């Protein structure tokens, strides 16, 4: 199971401070599974990686990097659906969003909304020779019949790897890269 920090996680941690990390991760996963089990609902997991974030942190320092993370998280929240999407920070430069998506097209369009929102923010990064700003790559996966959270998450991470390998600032679904 991936290590996650989400709004749900933070809420559970405040309400039940004695729960273990594993119990909290299980609660977040259970929330996700409830999304999957809703009748006629399909769920997508989007794995996002902030392109060249480690270099940004090195050039600009932790304070400015933390500010950039907060701004990117807010951009993701703005394009996400309140009350239903689960937004997680899963590593220093990775995010994950679990959302309802009826079709592959819906999931890919939502991923593109996230990519575009971050790019439009224009968080200047002159040292990034390609884009001169922080960008994000997004990998997309939708649940198949009987997929559990870990399976969908792994599919999203494989798609994210393809997006990163293609140069970043793009969305990948399965083996297809969608450039702006």
The 8 nearest C-alpha neighbors of each residue, nearest first, counted from 0:
[[1, 149, 2, 24, 148, 152, 3, 28],
 [0, 2, 3, 89, 149, 152, 24, 90],
 [3, 1, 89, 0, 4, 24, 90, 88],
 [4, 2, 89, 87, 88, 1, 5, 24],
 [5, 3, 88, 87, 8, 89, 6, 2],
 [4, 6, 87, 8, 7, 86, 9, 88],
 [5, 7, 9, 8, 10, 86, 4, 87],
 [6, 8, 10, 5, 9, 11, 27, 85],
 [9, 7, 5, 11, 6, 10, 4, 12],
 [10, 8, 12, 6, 7, 11, 5, 13],
 [9, 11, 7, 13, 8, 12, 6, 14],
 [10, 12, 14, 8, 13, 9, 15, 7],
 [11, 13, 9, 16, 15, 10, 14, 8],
 [14, 12, 10, 11, 16, 15, 9, 8],
 [15, 13, 11, 12, 16, 10, 9, 17],
 [14, 16, 12, 17, 13, 11, 18, 10],
 [17, 15, 12, 13, 18, 14, 11, 19],
 [18, 16, 15, 19, 12, 14, 13, 20],
 [19, 17, 16, 15, 22, 23, 20, 12],
 [18, 20, 22, 21, 23, 17, 16, 24],
 [21, 19, 23, 22, 24, 18, 25, 12],
 [20, 22, 24, 19, 23, 25, 18, 26],
 [23, 21, 25, 19, 20, 24, 18, 26],
 [22, 24, 26, 20, 25, 21, 8, 27],
 [25, 23, 21, 27, 26, 22, 28, 20],
 [24, 26, 28, 22, 23, 27, 29, 21],
 [27, 25, 29, 23, 24, 28, 22, 30],
 [26, 28, 30, 24, 29, 25, 23, 31],
 [29, 27, 31, 25, 30, 26, 24, 32],
 [28, 30, 32, 26, 31, 27, 25, 33],
 [31, 29, 27, 33, 28, 32, 26, 34],
 [30, 32, 28, 34, 29, 33, 27, 35],
 [33, 31, 29, 35, 34, 30, 28, 36],
 [34, 32, 36, 30, 35, 31, 29, 37],
 [33, 35, 31, 32, 36, 37, 30, 42],
 [36, 34, 32, 33, 37, 42, 41, 40],
 [35, 37, 33, 34, 38, 32, 40, 39],
 [38, 36, 40, 34, 35, 39, 33, 41],
 [37, 39, 40, 36, 35, 41, 34, 33],
 [38, 40, 37, 41, 36, 101, 35, 42],
 [41, 39, 37, 38, 35, 42, 101, 99],
 [40, 42, 101, 100, 99, 35, 142, 39],
 [41, 43, 99, 100, 98, 141, 142, 35],
 [44, 42, 141, 98, 140, 100, 97, 99],
 [43, 45, 97, 140, 96, 139, 155, 141],
 [46, 44, 139, 96, 95, 138, 155, 47],
 [45, 47, 95, 138, 137, 155, 94, 156],
 [48, 46, 137, 94, 93, 136, 95, 45],
 [47, 49, 93, 136, 135, 92, 50, 94],
 [50, 48, 135, 92, 52, 134, 51, 93],
 [49, 51, 135, 134, 52, 48, 167, 133],
 [52, 50, 54, 53, 55, 49, 133, 127],
 [53, 51, 55, 54, 50, 49, 56, 92],
 [52, 54, 56, 55, 51, 57, 92, 91],
 [53, 55, 57, 52, 56, 51, 58, 59],
 [56, 54, 52, 58, 57, 53, 59, 51],
 [57, 55, 60, 53, 64, 59, 54, 58],
 [56, 58, 54, 55, 60, 59, 53, 61],
 [59, 57, 55, 56, 60, 54, 126, 53],
 [60, 58, 56, 57, 55, 63, 64, 61],
 [61, 59, 56, 57, 62, 63, 58, 64],
 [60, 62, 64, 63, 56, 65, 59, 57],
 [61, 63, 65, 64, 60, 66, 59, 56],
 [62, 64, 66, 65, 61, 60, 59, 67],
 [63, 65, 61, 67, 56, 66, 62, 60],
 [66, 64, 68, 62, 67, 63, 61, 69],
 [65, 67, 63, 69, 64, 68, 70, 62],
 [66, 68, 64, 70, 65, 69, 71, 63],
 [69, 67, 65, 71, 66, 70, 72, 64],
 [70, 68, 72, 66, 67, 71, 73, 65],
 [71, 69, 67, 73, 72, 68, 66, 74],
 [70, 72, 74, 68, 73, 69, 117, 67],
 [73, 71, 69, 75, 74, 70, 68, 76],
 [72, 74, 76, 70, 71, 75, 77, 69],
 [73, 75, 71, 77, 72, 76, 116, 70],
 [74, 76, 72, 73, 77, 78, 113, 79],
 [77, 75, 73, 79, 74, 78, 72, 86],
 [76, 78, 74, 75, 79, 73, 80, 81],
 [77, 79, 75, 76, 74, 113, 112, 80],
 [80, 78, 76, 77, 75, 81, 84, 109],
 [79, 81, 84, 83, 82, 78, 76, 98],
 [80, 82, 83, 79, 84, 76, 77, 85],
 [81, 83, 84, 80, 85, 79, 7, 98],
 [84, 82, 81, 80, 85, 98, 99, 34],
 [85, 83, 98, 80, 97, 82, 81, 86],
 [84, 86, 97, 96, 87, 83, 98, 5],
 [87, 85, 96, 5, 95, 84, 97, 6],
 [88, 86, 5, 95, 4, 94, 3, 89],
 [87, 89, 94, 4, 90, 3, 93, 5],
 [90, 88, 3, 94, 93, 2, 87, 4],
 [89, 91, 93, 92, 88, 94, 2, 3],
 [90, 92, 93, 89, 88, 53, 52, 94],
 [91, 93, 49, 90, 48, 52, 94, 53],
 [94, 92, 48, 90, 47, 89, 91, 88],
 [93, 95, 88, 47, 89, 87, 46, 48],
 [94, 96, 46, 87, 45, 86, 47, 88],
 [95, 97, 86, 45, 85, 44, 87, 98],
 [96, 98, 44, 85, 84, 43, 45, 86],
 [99, 97, 84, 43, 42, 100, 96, 44],
 [98, 100, 42, 41, 43, 40, 101, 97],
 [101, 99, 42, 106, 41, 105, 102, 43],
 [100, 102, 41, 105, 40, 99, 103, 42],
 [103, 101, 105, 104, 100, 106, 41, 141],
 [102, 104, 106, 105, 107, 141, 101, 100],
 [103, 105, 107, 102, 106, 108, 101, 100],
 [106, 104, 102, 108, 103, 107, 100, 109],
 [105, 107, 103, 109, 100, 104, 108, 43],
 [106, 108, 110, 104, 109, 105, 111, 103],
 [109, 107, 111, 105, 110, 106, 104, 112],
 [108, 110, 112, 106, 111, 107, 105, 113],
 [109, 111, 107, 113, 112, 108, 106, 114],
 [110, 112, 114, 108, 109, 113, 115, 107],
 [113, 111, 109, 115, 110, 114, 116, 108],
 [114, 112, 116, 110, 111, 115, 75, 117],
 [115, 113, 111, 117, 112, 116, 135, 118],
 [114, 116, 118, 112, 117, 113, 111, 119],
 [117, 115, 113, 119, 118, 114, 112, 74],
 [116, 118, 120, 114, 115, 119, 134, 71],
 [119, 117, 115, 134, 120, 116, 121, 114],
 [118, 120, 116, 121, 117, 115, 122, 114],
 [121, 119, 117, 118, 122, 116, 74, 71],
 [120, 122, 119, 123, 132, 118, 133, 117],
 [123, 121, 132, 133, 120, 124, 67, 118],
 [124, 122, 132, 121, 125, 131, 133, 120],
 [123, 125, 132, 131, 126, 127, 133, 122],
 [124, 126, 131, 127, 123, 132, 128, 130],
 [125, 127, 124, 128, 131, 55, 58, 132],
 [128, 126, 131, 125, 129, 124, 130, 132],
 [129, 127, 126, 131, 130, 125, 124, 132],
 [128, 130, 127, 131, 132, 126, 166, 125],
 [129, 131, 132, 127, 128, 133, 134, 124],
 [132, 130, 125, 127, 124, 128, 123, 129],
 [133, 131, 123, 124, 122, 130, 121, 134],
 [132, 134, 122, 124, 50, 123, 118, 121],
 [135, 133, 118, 168, 50, 49, 117, 132],
 [134, 136, 49, 168, 50, 48, 114, 47],
 [135, 137, 168, 169, 167, 48, 47, 170],
 [136, 138, 47, 170, 159, 46, 110, 171],
 [159, 139, 137, 158, 171, 46, 155, 45],
 [138, 140, 45, 155, 172, 44, 158, 171],
 [141, 139, 155, 44, 43, 154, 151, 172],
 [142, 140, 43, 42, 44, 143, 151, 139],
 [143, 141, 146, 42, 151, 43, 41, 144],
 [142, 144, 146, 145, 141, 151, 41, 147],
 [143, 145, 146, 142, 147, 41, 141, 35],
 [146, 144, 143, 147, 142, 35, 150, 36],
 [147, 145, 143, 144, 142, 150, 151, 148],
 [146, 148, 150, 149, 145, 151, 32, 142],
 [147, 149, 151, 150, 152, 146, 28, 32],
 [148, 150, 152, 151, 147, 153, 0, 1],
 [151, 149, 153, 152, 147, 148, 146, 154],
 [152, 150, 154, 148, 153, 149, 142, 140],
 [151, 153, 149, 155, 154, 150, 148, 156],
 [152, 154, 156, 150, 155, 151, 149, 157],
 [153, 155, 151, 157, 152, 156, 140, 150],
 [156, 154, 140, 139, 138, 152, 158, 153],
 [155, 157, 159, 153, 158, 154, 46, 160],
 [158, 156, 160, 154, 159, 155, 153, 161],
 [159, 157, 138, 161, 155, 171, 160, 156],
 [138, 158, 160, 156, 162, 161, 157, 137],
 [159, 161, 157, 163, 158, 162, 164, 156],
 [160, 162, 164, 158, 159, 163, 165, 157],
 [163, 161, 159, 171, 165, 160, 164, 167],
 [164, 162, 167, 160, 165, 161, 166, 159],
 [163, 165, 161, 166, 162, 160, 167, 159],
 [166, 164, 162, 163, 167, 161, 176, 169],
 [167, 165, 164, 163, 162, 168, 169, 136],
 [166, 168, 163, 136, 169, 162, 165, 50],
 [167, 169, 136, 135, 134, 114, 166, 50],
 [170, 168, 136, 178, 167, 177, 162, 137],
 [169, 171, 137, 177, 176, 136, 138, 162],
 [172, 170, 176, 138, 162, 158, 175, 177],
 [173, 171, 139, 175, 158, 174, 138, 140],
 [172, 174, 158, 175, 171, 140, 139, 154],
 [175, 173, 172, 176, 158, 171, 161, 157],
 [176, 174, 172, 171, 173, 177, 161, 158],
 [177, 175, 171, 170, 162, 178, 172, 174],
 [176, 178, 170, 171, 169, 175, 179, 172],
 [179, 177, 169, 176, 170, 168, 171, 167],
 [178, 177, 169, 168, 111, 115, 170, 114]]
